[in-house]
C-alpha cells in the first residue's frame, strides 16, 4: 500500500518535513486526524459491507470475509485475522484514504498519530471489553465494543469502524438498536 501511495506522489515522500519546527499545532493536527477518521470510516464501511455480500454469483463473504468471522466473540488480536485480500482492501486501504486526501499537507507526525489511533481503535473494538475511559467514546457518533461484538455474534449490520453515522444513514444498524434500545441515542435523530 505504501508503494501505491508513493507512486501517486511520484515516488517522493508526500509528507511535510519531519522537522520538529514544522509540526502542526494541536488544532491542525486534530483536523488532519479527523479527516483521516472520517475518510477511513466511510471507505471501511463500504468495503466491509461489500465483503458481506452473500450472493451466489459473487459470494465474497464465503470466499474472503468468513475467515475474519471465525471469531464469533472477538478478542483483540482477532481484529488482524483476515484473508490477505480483505487485509489489503478493507483493513489497510481505508486507513490510507485520508492521507491521500490530505496529500502533501500531511505532516509525518499526523501519519504516526493517525496510525496509532487506527490500531488502538480496531483492537478496542474487538477486545470484548467495555472500557468506560476509552477515548473512542468521545468521537461523535462513536460506539463501544458492544457495537462490533453484535456484528460478530449476529453477523448483520454495524459495518463501520469509528462511528455509527454510515450505519445509521444506510439503515444497517437497526437490528442492533432493536436488541439494545437503550443505545439508540442520537443516531435515531438522523
C-alpha atoms as a printed R data frame, in Angstrom:
    type eleno elety resid chain resno       x       y      z
1   ATOM     1    CA   UNK     A     1   0.000   0.000  0.000
2   ATOM     2    CA   UNK     A     2   2.847   2.370  0.785
3   ATOM     3    CA   UNK     A     3   4.262   1.671 -2.694
4   ATOM     4    CA   UNK     A     4   0.964   2.721 -4.282
5   ATOM     5    CA   UNK     A     5   0.903   5.803 -2.070
6   ATOM     6    CA   UNK     A     6   4.451   6.663 -3.092
7   ATOM     7    CA   UNK     A     7   3.693   6.081 -6.788
8   ATOM     8    CA   UNK     A     8   0.787   8.534 -6.630
9   ATOM     9    CA   UNK     A     9   3.195  11.163 -5.332
10  ATOM    10    CA   UNK     A    10   5.914  10.420 -7.908
11  ATOM    11    CA   UNK     A    11   7.976   8.208 -5.591
12  ATOM    12    CA   UNK     A    12   8.638  11.060 -3.179
13  ATOM    13    CA   UNK     A    13   7.704  11.105  0.466
14  ATOM    14    CA   UNK     A    14   4.459  13.094  0.294
15  ATOM    15    CA   UNK     A    15   4.583  14.350  3.864
16  ATOM    16    CA   UNK     A    16   5.656  17.726  5.109
17  ATOM    17    CA   UNK     A    17   9.149  17.858  6.529
18  ATOM    18    CA   UNK     A    18   9.610  15.800  9.716
19  ATOM    19    CA   UNK     A    19  11.494  18.782 11.135
20  ATOM    20    CA   UNK     A    20  10.177  19.423 14.687
21  ATOM    21    CA   UNK     A    21   9.842  23.119 13.863
22  ATOM    22    CA   UNK     A    22   7.200  22.292 11.219
23  ATOM    23    CA   UNK     A    23   4.992  20.124 13.434
24  ATOM    24    CA   UNK     A    24   1.402  21.349 13.019
25  ATOM    25    CA   UNK     A    25  -0.225  22.993 16.012
26  ATOM    26    CA   UNK     A    26  -2.725  20.956 18.030
27  ATOM    27    CA   UNK     A    27  -5.742  22.296 16.156
28  ATOM    28    CA   UNK     A    28  -4.345  21.452 12.696
29  ATOM    29    CA   UNK     A    29  -3.163  18.053 13.906
30  ATOM    30    CA   UNK     A    30  -6.670  17.395 15.277
31  ATOM    31    CA   UNK     A    31  -8.287  18.448 11.972
32  ATOM    32    CA   UNK     A    32  -5.964  16.221  9.941
33  ATOM    33    CA   UNK     A    33  -6.649  13.217 12.165
34  ATOM    34    CA   UNK     A    34 -10.417  13.887 11.960
35  ATOM    35    CA   UNK     A    35 -10.178  13.909  8.144
36  ATOM    36    CA   UNK     A    36  -8.421  10.541  8.363
37  ATOM    37    CA   UNK     A    37 -11.107   9.177 10.721
38  ATOM    38    CA   UNK     A    38 -13.991  10.333  8.542
39  ATOM    39    CA   UNK     A    39 -12.434   9.054  5.305
40  ATOM    40    CA   UNK     A    40 -11.449   5.729  6.857
41  ATOM    41    CA   UNK     A    41 -14.889   5.245  8.355
42  ATOM    42    CA   UNK     A    42 -16.705   5.775  5.037
43  ATOM    43    CA   UNK     A    43 -14.335   3.609  2.981
44  ATOM    44    CA   UNK     A    44 -14.177   0.882  5.641
45  ATOM    45    CA   UNK     A    45 -17.983   0.858  5.870
46  ATOM    46    CA   UNK     A    46 -18.224   0.452  2.092
47  ATOM    47    CA   UNK     A    47 -15.580  -2.257  1.713
48  ATOM    48    CA   UNK     A    48 -16.768  -4.130  4.803
49  ATOM    49    CA   UNK     A    49 -20.356  -4.109  3.578
50  ATOM    50    CA   UNK     A    50 -19.240  -5.348  0.144
51  ATOM    51    CA   UNK     A    51 -17.355  -8.199  1.806
52  ATOM    52    CA   UNK     A    52 -20.604  -9.267  3.454
53  ATOM    53    CA   UNK     A    53 -22.065  -9.995  0.008
54  ATOM    54    CA   UNK     A    54 -23.503 -13.499  0.157
55  ATOM    55    CA   UNK     A    55 -24.963 -13.527 -3.364
56  ATOM    56    CA   UNK     A    56 -24.427 -16.898 -5.036
57  ATOM    57    CA   UNK     A    57 -22.937 -15.223 -8.117
58  ATOM    58    CA   UNK     A    58 -20.279 -13.402 -6.104
59  ATOM    59    CA   UNK     A    59 -20.031 -14.871 -2.594
60  ATOM    60    CA   UNK     A    60 -17.381 -12.526 -1.208
61  ATOM    61    CA   UNK     A    61 -18.366 -13.385  2.330
62  ATOM    62    CA   UNK     A    62 -17.779 -17.115  1.789
63  ATOM    63    CA   UNK     A    63 -14.562 -16.638 -0.176
64  ATOM    64    CA   UNK     A    64 -12.930 -13.861  1.823
65  ATOM    65    CA   UNK     A    65 -14.618 -12.351  4.885
66  ATOM    66    CA   UNK     A    66 -15.778 -15.548  6.586
67  ATOM    67    CA   UNK     A    67 -12.213 -16.103  7.810
68  ATOM    68    CA   UNK     A    68 -12.438 -12.985  9.983
69  ATOM    69    CA   UNK     A    69 -15.844 -14.077 11.306
70  ATOM    70    CA   UNK     A    70 -14.480 -17.379 12.604
71  ATOM    71    CA   UNK     A    71 -14.098 -15.400 15.828
72  ATOM    72    CA   UNK     A    72 -17.711 -15.051 16.935
73  ATOM    73    CA   UNK     A    73 -16.704 -13.483 20.233
74  ATOM    74    CA   UNK     A    74 -13.689 -11.497 19.100
75  ATOM    75    CA   UNK     A    75 -10.550 -10.865 21.055
76  ATOM    76    CA   UNK     A    76  -8.178  -8.015 20.312
77  ATOM    77    CA   UNK     A    77  -5.749  -9.874 18.067
78  ATOM    78    CA   UNK     A    78  -8.687 -11.271 16.026
79  ATOM    79    CA   UNK     A    79  -9.004  -7.807 14.500
80  ATOM    80    CA   UNK     A    80  -5.987  -8.636 12.350
81  ATOM    81    CA   UNK     A    81  -7.102 -12.175 11.500
82  ATOM    82    CA   UNK     A    82  -8.288 -11.841  7.914
83  ATOM    83    CA   UNK     A    83  -7.883 -13.122  4.381
84  ATOM    84    CA   UNK     A    84  -4.996 -11.326  2.584
85  ATOM    85    CA   UNK     A    85  -7.418  -9.700  0.120
86  ATOM    86    CA   UNK     A    86  -9.540  -8.414  2.984
87  ATOM    87    CA   UNK     A    87  -6.480  -7.195  4.820
88  ATOM    88    CA   UNK     A    88  -5.397  -5.098  1.850
89  ATOM    89    CA   UNK     A    89  -8.811  -3.974  0.589
90  ATOM    90    CA   UNK     A    90 -10.824  -3.457  3.769
91  ATOM    91    CA   UNK     A    91  -8.285  -3.094  6.560
92  ATOM    92    CA   UNK     A    92  -5.275  -1.372  5.052
93  ATOM    93    CA   UNK     A    93  -6.586   0.721  2.143
94  ATOM    94    CA   UNK     A    94  -9.251   2.647  4.137
95  ATOM    95    CA   UNK     A    95  -6.571   3.731  6.588
96  ATOM    96    CA   UNK     A    96  -4.656   5.479  3.806
97  ATOM    97    CA   UNK     A    97  -7.563   7.295  2.119
98  ATOM    98    CA   UNK     A    98  -7.439  10.277  4.479
99  ATOM    99    CA   UNK     A    99  -3.713  10.585  3.843
100 ATOM   100    CA   UNK     A   100  -4.414  10.569  0.083
101 ATOM   101    CA   UNK     A   101  -6.983  13.332  0.562
102 ATOM   102    CA   UNK     A   102  -4.651  15.452  2.694
103 ATOM   103    CA   UNK     A   103  -1.701  14.818  0.368
104 ATOM   104    CA   UNK     A   104   1.383  16.930  0.927
105 ATOM   105    CA   UNK     A   105  -0.373  18.872  3.707
106 ATOM   106    CA   UNK     A   106   0.065  15.824  5.890
107 ATOM   107    CA   UNK     A   107   2.886  16.029  8.396
108 ATOM   108    CA   UNK     A   108   4.787  12.900  9.369
109 ATOM   109    CA   UNK     A   109   3.541  13.318 12.961
110 ATOM   110    CA   UNK     A   110  -0.036  13.175 11.668
111 ATOM   111    CA   UNK     A   111   0.751   9.861  9.975
112 ATOM   112    CA   UNK     A   112   2.259   8.439 13.165
113 ATOM   113    CA   UNK     A   113  -0.570   9.633 15.416
114 ATOM   114    CA   UNK     A   114  -3.223   8.504 12.938
115 ATOM   115    CA   UNK     A   115  -1.597   5.066 12.675
116 ATOM   116    CA   UNK     A   116  -1.585   4.645 16.456
117 ATOM   117    CA   UNK     A   117  -5.199   5.775 16.760
118 ATOM   118    CA   UNK     A   118  -6.263   3.378 13.997
119 ATOM   119    CA   UNK     A   119  -4.534   0.406 15.616
120 ATOM   120    CA   UNK     A   120  -5.841   1.197 19.108
121 ATOM   121    CA   UNK     A   121  -9.412   1.652 17.851
122 ATOM   122    CA   UNK     A   122  -9.539  -1.629 15.965
123 ATOM   123    CA   UNK     A   123  -8.158  -3.533 18.945
124 ATOM   124    CA   UNK     A   124 -10.503  -1.690 21.316
125 ATOM   125    CA   UNK     A   125 -13.498  -2.591 19.133
126 ATOM   126    CA   UNK     A   126 -12.501  -6.257 19.006
127 ATOM   127    CA   UNK     A   127 -11.372  -6.559 22.622
128 ATOM   128    CA   UNK     A   128 -14.686  -7.701 24.051
129 ATOM   129    CA   UNK     A   129 -14.299  -5.255 26.914
130 ATOM   130    CA   UNK     A   130 -16.184  -2.070 27.693
131 ATOM   131    CA   UNK     A   131 -13.565   0.459 28.687
132 ATOM   132    CA   UNK     A   132 -15.520   3.465 30.034
133 ATOM   133    CA   UNK     A   133 -12.370   5.576 29.791
134 ATOM   134    CA   UNK     A   134 -11.768   4.795 26.123
135 ATOM   135    CA   UNK     A   135 -11.150   7.933 24.077
136 ATOM   136    CA   UNK     A   136 -13.146   6.427 21.214
137 ATOM   137    CA   UNK     A   137 -16.369   7.055 23.152
138 ATOM   138    CA   UNK     A   138 -15.668  10.789 22.769
139 ATOM   139    CA   UNK     A   139 -15.893  10.719 18.955
140 ATOM   140    CA   UNK     A   140 -19.264  11.982 17.708
141 ATOM   141    CA   UNK     A   141 -21.484   9.014 16.883
142 ATOM   142    CA   UNK     A   142 -18.849   6.720 18.401
143 ATOM   143    CA   UNK     A   143 -19.843   3.427 19.966
144 ATOM   144    CA   UNK     A   144 -18.485   0.989 22.480
145 ATOM   145    CA   UNK     A   145 -17.240  -2.503 21.634
146 ATOM   146    CA   UNK     A   146 -20.765  -3.914 22.035
147 ATOM   147    CA   UNK     A   147 -21.493  -2.433 18.618
148 ATOM   148    CA   UNK     A   148 -18.885  -4.518 16.820
149 ATOM   149    CA   UNK     A   149 -19.391  -7.573 19.015
150 ATOM   150    CA   UNK     A   150 -23.042  -7.556 17.904
151 ATOM   151    CA   UNK     A   151 -21.773  -7.569 14.316
152 ATOM   152    CA   UNK     A   152 -19.672 -10.677 15.010
153 ATOM   153    CA   UNK     A   153 -22.285 -12.588 17.026
154 ATOM   154    CA   UNK     A   154 -25.274 -11.872 14.746
155 ATOM   155    CA   UNK     A   155 -23.328 -11.368 11.502
156 ATOM   156    CA   UNK     A   156 -25.563  -8.478 10.412
157 ATOM   157    CA   UNK     A   157 -25.135  -4.711 10.104
158 ATOM   158    CA   UNK     A   158 -22.791  -2.476 12.076
159 ATOM   159    CA   UNK     A   159 -20.226  -2.318  9.289
160 ATOM   160    CA   UNK     A   160 -18.465   0.944 10.191
161 ATOM   161    CA   UNK     A   161 -15.377   1.210 12.353
162 ATOM   162    CA   UNK     A   162 -15.226   4.512 14.262
163 ATOM   163    CA   UNK     A   163 -18.700   5.996 14.039
164 ATOM   164    CA   UNK     A   164 -22.278   4.809 13.660
165 ATOM   165    CA   UNK     A   165 -23.161   7.524 11.160
166 ATOM   166    CA   UNK     A   166 -22.877   5.436  7.979
167 ATOM   167    CA   UNK     A   167 -24.745   2.507  9.500
168 ATOM   168    CA   UNK     A   168 -27.489   4.932 10.507
169 ATOM   169    CA   UNK     A   169 -27.625   6.675  7.126
170 ATOM   170    CA   UNK     A   170 -27.865   3.345  5.282
171 ATOM   171    CA   UNK     A   171 -30.042   1.733  7.984
172 ATOM   172    CA   UNK     A   172 -27.696  -1.172  8.630
173 ATOM   173    CA   UNK     A   173 -27.742  -0.901 12.420
174 ATOM   174    CA   UNK     A   174 -31.487  -1.256 13.048
175 ATOM   175    CA   UNK     A   175 -31.120  -4.839 14.355
176 ATOM   176    CA   UNK     A   176 -28.579  -3.627 16.888
177 ATOM   177    CA   UNK     A   177 -30.848  -0.848 18.159
178 ATOM   178    CA   UNK     A   178 -33.770  -3.273 18.367
179 ATOM   179    CA   UNK     A   179 -31.622  -5.571 20.510
180 ATOM   180    CA   UNK     A   180 -30.218  -2.663 22.565
181 ATOM   181    CA   UNK     A   181 -32.880   0.088 22.601
182 ATOM   182    CA   UNK     A   182 -31.047   1.923 25.392
183 ATOM   183    CA   UNK     A   183 -28.156   2.522 22.973
184 ATOM   184    CA   UNK     A   184 -30.347   4.246 20.354
185 ATOM   185    CA   UNK     A   185 -29.492   7.775 21.433
186 ATOM   186    CA   UNK     A   186 -28.574  10.488 18.904
187 ATOM   187    CA   UNK     A   187 -28.395   8.114 15.953
188 ATOM   188    CA   UNK     A   188 -32.173   7.814 15.787
189 ATOM   189    CA   UNK     A   189 -32.415  11.566 15.094
190 ATOM   190    CA   UNK     A   190 -30.709  11.203 11.706
